[in-house]
Amino acid sequence: MKNPPSDKTSTIVISALLGFLVSVGGWILTEIVNSLQAVKGDVVVNKVAIVRNKHRLDTIEKRDVTD
């Protein structure tokens, strides 16, 4: 027995929807991972900036003492 055309159409529609959902889900996961990596990078950059600023402040204080 052959499937009626409506069954083939519904199968195609369901498979297309599933493919679309999988691709959207993959894109969302990629965005989440990228944003987490960006946040981690910002934290490292901020720590480096804090250390540099502390070093600058220390050198400025030393200059003030010698003046």
N, C-alpha and C positions, 0 to 999 in steps of 0.2 A: 504494500500500500504506500502510495506517495503521500507526503505531507501536504496539507492544503497550503496555498500561498501565504495565508495569514500567519501560519506557524513559522515559515521561513522569514517573513518580514519581522515578526516579533523577535526571533532569534538574532537577526542582524541588528535590530535596534538595541537589544539587551547587550550584545557583545560590544557594540559601539559605545554605549553608555559606560560599560565596565572599563573599556580602554581609556575613555576620557577621564573617569574617576581615578584610575591608577596613575595617569600622567599628571593630573592635578595634585594628587597626593604626593607624588615624587617631587614635584616642583615646590610644594609647601615644605616638605622635609628639607630640601636643599636650602630654601630661604632661612629656615630655622637654624640649620647648622652654620650657615654663613653669618647670620647675625650673632650667634653665640661665639664664633671665632673672632668676629669684629669686637665684641665686648671684651673678650679675653685680651686681644691686642691692645685695646684702649687702656686696660688696667696696667699692662706692662709699660706702655708709653707713659702713663701718668706716674708710675713708680719711678721711672727714670727721670722724669721732669722734677719730681719731688727731691730726689737725691741731688740733682744738679742745682736746684734752687737752694737747698740746704748748704751745699758746698759754696755757692756764691755768697750766701749770708755769712758763712764762717769767714770767708776771705775779707768781706767788707768789715766785719767786726774786728778782725786782726789789723786791718788798715787803720781803723779808728783808734785803736789802742796805740799804735805806733806814732800816729800824728800828734 
